[in-house]
Amino acid sequence: MSLVKRLLRSDAALNFASATIALYIRLVRATSRWQTIGAEYPQAQWDQHKACVVVFWHGRLLLMPPAWQGSTFPLHMLSSQHRDADLIVRSVARFGIKTIRGSTANPKKADKDKGGRAALRALLTVLKQGNAVGFTPDGPRGPRMQVSPGVIATARLAKVPILPITYSTRRRKMINTWDRFILPALFTSGVTIWGEPIDVSSNNDESLEQAALRVEAALNAITAQADRLCGHVPVEPAPRDK
C-alpha cells in the first residue's frame, strides 16, 4: 500500500485533504472567467423542483459540485463503496452534496452486485421525493466516456429525465489516468455546458443499451464542444470492445 493510501485511511488526513480539494475548487471558480451554456435546462428543473438524473464523465468530476450551487434542492451523488471513494465523499459534502454509497448494478451481472440493489432503492427514494441524483456513468473504473446501463435503468424506473453536464478550461493539466482526469489551472477561463434533458422512459421499444448509447452521444458531444471552445482537441472515449 502506498504512503498516500495509508495516510488517507485516517479521519484527520481525509478531512485535511478534502478541505484542500474544496479550497482548490473554489479558487479555480473564483479566479477564472466562466461561460455557461444551456443554463436554462437545469434552471427549469430547479424552478419547478423536478427530479432528474444528472450525468457527467468521471474525468470532469472535479468542478461539478459548484455547478449545482444555484439549485434550491440538494444533489445526491452516487459513490463507490470502496475506501478510496471516501475522499470524494468528504470533498463534495463541503458543497452540500449528499452521497449514496454503492454502484448501479449492471442488469447483465446481477451476481456481482457490490451494493447495487441497496443503492438503487436509495436513489429511487431520492428521485421520488422530487430531488436530483448525480452519476459518473463511466465510473468508477471505466471504460472512459461510455454510459453504463444502470444509469438508464434508474432513470426509467423513476420516470425522470437525464440531464448531461460537462466543463473544460483553457489552461489545465490532464492526468494520464484511465479517465483522462482534468485538473484546471487557476486564473484561466472555462466553460460549463448543460445539455438538453433526455427522456429514456417513454419509448418502450428502446433497449437499455440503445438508450445508453443515446445519452453517451449527447454527453460526448457537449464535452467535445467544451474542449474545442477552450482550444483543445477533444478527449476521445475509450475504444469499444468488439
C-alpha positions as CSV (number, residue, x, y, z in Angstrom):
1,M,0.0,0.0,0.0
2,S,1.4,3.4,-0.9
3,L,2.1,6.1,1.7
4,V,-0.7,8.3,0.3
5,K,-3.3,5.5,0.7
6,R,-2.1,4.7,4.2
7,L,-2.4,8.4,5.2
8,L,-5.9,8.6,3.7
9,R,-7.1,5.9,6.0
10,S,-7.1,8.3,8.9
11,D,-10.0,10.7,9.5
12,A,-7.7,13.6,10.2
13,A,-5.9,13.1,6.9
14,L,-9.2,12.7,5.0
15,N,-10.6,15.9,6.5
16,F,-7.4,17.9,5.6
17,A,-7.3,16.5,2.1
18,S,-11.0,17.1,1.4
19,A,-10.7,20.7,2.8
20,T,-7.7,21.3,0.5
21,I,-9.6,20.0,-2.5
22,A,-12.7,22.1,-1.7
23,L,-10.5,25.2,-1.4
24,Y,-8.8,24.4,-4.7
25,I,-12.2,24.1,-6.4
26,R,-13.4,27.4,-5.0
27,L,-10.2,29.1,-6.0
28,V,-10.5,27.9,-9.6
29,R,-14.0,29.1,-9.8
30,A,-13.3,32.4,-8.2
31,T,-10.1,33.3,-10.1
32,S,-11.3,32.3,-13.6
33,R,-13.7,33.7,-16.1
34,W,-16.6,31.4,-16.8
35,Q,-19.2,31.0,-19.5
36,T,-22.3,28.8,-19.0
37,I,-24.2,27.3,-22.0
38,G,-27.6,25.7,-21.6
39,A,-28.2,27.2,-18.1
40,E,-32.0,27.2,-18.9
41,Y,-32.1,23.4,-18.7
42,P,-31.1,22.9,-15.0
43,Q,-33.0,26.2,-14.1
44,A,-36.2,24.7,-15.3
45,Q,-35.7,21.7,-13.0
46,W,-34.8,23.9,-10.1
47,D,-37.7,26.3,-10.6
48,Q,-40.2,23.5,-10.6
49,H,-38.3,21.3,-8.2
50,K,-38.4,18.4,-10.6
51,A,-36.4,15.3,-10.1
52,C,-33.7,14.4,-12.6
53,V,-30.6,12.3,-13.1
54,V,-27.5,14.4,-13.7
55,V,-24.7,12.8,-15.6
56,F,-21.1,13.8,-16.1
57,W,-17.9,12.0,-17.0
58,H,-15.5,10.8,-14.3
59,G,-12.7,12.8,-15.8
60,R,-14.8,16.0,-15.4
61,L,-15.9,15.3,-11.8
62,L,-13.8,18.0,-10.1
63,L,-15.8,21.1,-10.9
64,M,-19.2,19.5,-10.8
65,P,-20.0,20.5,-7.2
66,P,-20.2,24.3,-7.8
67,A,-22.3,23.8,-10.9
68,W,-25.2,22.7,-8.7
69,Q,-24.9,25.7,-6.3
70,G,-27.8,27.6,-7.9
71,S,-30.3,24.8,-7.0
72,T,-33.0,25.1,-4.4
73,F,-32.7,21.4,-3.5
74,P,-29.7,19.2,-2.9
75,L,-27.9,16.9,-5.3
76,H,-27.3,13.3,-4.1
77,M,-24.3,11.7,-5.8
78,L,-23.7,8.0,-6.3
79,S,-20.3,7.0,-5.0
80,S,-18.4,3.7,-4.8
81,Q,-18.4,1.7,-1.6
82,H,-14.6,1.4,-1.9
83,R,-12.5,3.1,0.7
84,D,-10.7,5.1,-2.0
85,A,-14.0,7.0,-2.6
86,D,-14.1,8.4,1.0
87,L,-12.0,11.4,-0.2
88,I,-14.6,12.2,-2.9
89,V,-17.5,11.8,-0.5
90,R,-16.0,14.2,2.1
91,S,-14.9,16.7,-0.6
92,V,-18.4,17.0,-2.2
93,A,-20.1,17.2,1.2
94,R,-18.4,20.6,1.6
95,F,-20.6,21.8,-1.2
96,G,-23.8,20.5,0.3
97,I,-23.8,17.4,-1.9
98,K,-25.1,14.3,-0.2
99,T,-23.8,10.8,-1.1
100,I,-25.3,7.4,-1.7
101,R,-22.7,4.6,-1.5
102,G,-22.9,1.7,-3.9
103,S,-22.9,1.3,-7.7
104,T,-25.7,0.9,-10.3
105,A,-25.8,-2.8,-10.9
106,N,-25.4,-3.9,-14.5
107,P,-28.6,-5.9,-15.3
108,K,-26.4,-8.5,-17.0
109,K,-24.2,-9.0,-14.0
110,A,-26.7,-9.4,-11.2
111,D,-24.4,-11.8,-9.4
112,K,-21.8,-9.0,-8.9
113,D,-24.0,-6.6,-7.1
114,K,-21.5,-4.6,-4.9
115,G,-24.3,-2.9,-3.1
116,G,-26.2,-2.1,-6.3
117,R,-29.6,-3.1,-5.1
118,A,-29.5,-1.1,-1.9
119,A,-28.1,1.9,-3.8
120,L,-30.8,1.7,-6.4
121,R,-33.5,1.7,-3.7
122,A,-31.9,4.8,-2.1
123,L,-31.6,6.5,-5.5
124,L,-35.3,5.8,-6.3
125,T,-36.4,7.2,-2.9
126,V,-34.5,10.4,-3.5
127,L,-35.9,10.8,-7.0
128,K,-39.5,10.1,-5.9
129,Q,-39.1,12.9,-3.3
130,G,-38.5,15.2,-6.3
131,N,-34.8,15.6,-5.8
132,A,-31.8,15.0,-8.1
133,V,-29.1,12.4,-8.2
134,G,-25.7,12.6,-9.9
135,F,-23.8,9.9,-11.7
136,T,-20.5,9.4,-13.4
137,P,-21.8,6.9,-15.8
138,D,-18.4,5.7,-16.8
139,G,-17.2,5.4,-13.2
140,P,-15.7,4.2,-11.0
141,R,-13.3,2.4,-13.4
142,G,-14.4,2.9,-17.0
143,P,-14.5,2.3,-19.9
144,R,-13.9,6.0,-20.3
145,M,-16.8,8.1,-21.6
146,Q,-19.1,5.1,-22.1
147,V,-22.5,5.0,-20.3
148,S,-23.4,2.0,-18.2
149,P,-27.0,0.6,-18.5
150,G,-27.5,1.0,-14.7
151,V,-27.9,4.8,-15.1
152,I,-30.6,4.3,-17.7
153,A,-32.4,1.7,-15.6
154,T,-32.5,4.1,-12.7
155,A,-34.0,7.0,-14.8
156,R,-36.5,4.6,-16.3
157,L,-37.7,3.2,-13.0
158,A,-38.1,6.7,-11.6
159,K,-39.5,8.1,-14.9
160,V,-37.3,11.1,-14.8
161,P,-35.1,12.8,-17.5
162,I,-31.4,12.6,-17.7
163,L,-29.5,15.9,-17.7
164,P,-26.0,15.9,-19.0
165,I,-23.3,18.4,-17.9
166,T,-19.6,18.9,-18.7
167,Y,-16.9,21.5,-18.5
168,S,-13.5,22.4,-19.8
169,T,-10.9,25.1,-19.2
170,R,-8.3,26.8,-21.4
171,R,-5.4,26.1,-19.0
172,R,-5.3,22.7,-17.5
173,K,-3.4,19.6,-16.8
174,M,-4.7,16.2,-18.0
175,I,-3.6,13.3,-15.8
176,N,-2.7,10.1,-17.7
177,T,-5.3,8.0,-15.9
178,W,-8.0,5.8,-17.4
179,D,-10.5,8.7,-17.3
180,R,-8.1,11.4,-18.5
181,F,-8.9,13.4,-15.3
182,I,-8.8,17.2,-15.8
183,L,-7.1,19.5,-13.3
184,P,-7.9,23.1,-14.2
185,A,-5.4,25.9,-13.6
186,L,-6.1,29.0,-11.5
187,F,-6.6,32.3,-13.3
188,T,-7.9,30.8,-16.5
189,S,-11.1,30.8,-18.5
190,G,-13.6,28.0,-18.8
191,V,-17.0,26.9,-20.0
192,T,-19.7,24.8,-18.4
193,I,-22.2,23.2,-20.8
194,W,-25.6,21.7,-19.8
195,G,-27.2,19.5,-22.4
196,E,-30.9,19.2,-23.1
197,P,-32.9,16.8,-20.8
198,I,-33.0,13.3,-22.3
199,D,-36.1,11.2,-22.0
200,V,-35.3,7.5,-21.7
201,S,-38.5,6.2,-20.2
202,S,-41.3,6.9,-22.8
203,N,-40.1,4.6,-25.6
204,N,-40.8,1.0,-24.6
205,D,-39.2,-0.3,-27.8
206,E,-35.7,1.2,-26.9
207,S,-33.4,-1.2,-25.1
208,L,-31.2,-0.1,-22.2
209,E,-28.2,-0.4,-24.4
210,Q,-29.7,1.8,-27.1
211,A,-30.7,4.5,-24.6
212,A,-27.2,4.3,-23.1
213,L,-25.7,5.0,-26.5
214,R,-28.0,7.9,-27.0
215,V,-27.1,9.5,-23.6
216,E,-23.4,8.7,-24.3
217,A,-23.5,10.5,-27.7
218,A,-25.1,13.6,-26.1
219,L,-22.7,13.8,-23.3
220,N,-19.7,13.2,-25.6
221,A,-21.0,15.9,-27.9
222,I,-21.1,18.7,-25.3
223,T,-17.8,17.5,-23.8
224,A,-16.1,17.8,-27.3
225,Q,-17.8,21.2,-27.7
226,A,-16.4,22.4,-24.4
227,D,-12.9,21.3,-25.2
228,R,-13.0,23.0,-28.6
229,L,-14.3,26.2,-27.1
230,C,-11.3,26.2,-24.8
231,G,-8.8,25.5,-27.6
232,H,-8.2,21.7,-27.0
233,V,-8.5,18.6,-29.2
234,P,-11.5,16.8,-27.6
235,V,-10.7,13.8,-25.4
236,E,-11.7,10.6,-27.1
237,P,-13.7,7.8,-25.5
238,A,-12.0,4.5,-24.8
239,P,-12.2,2.1,-27.7
240,R,-15.3,0.0,-27.5
241,D,-14.9,-3.8,-27.2
242,K,-15.6,-5.6,-30.4
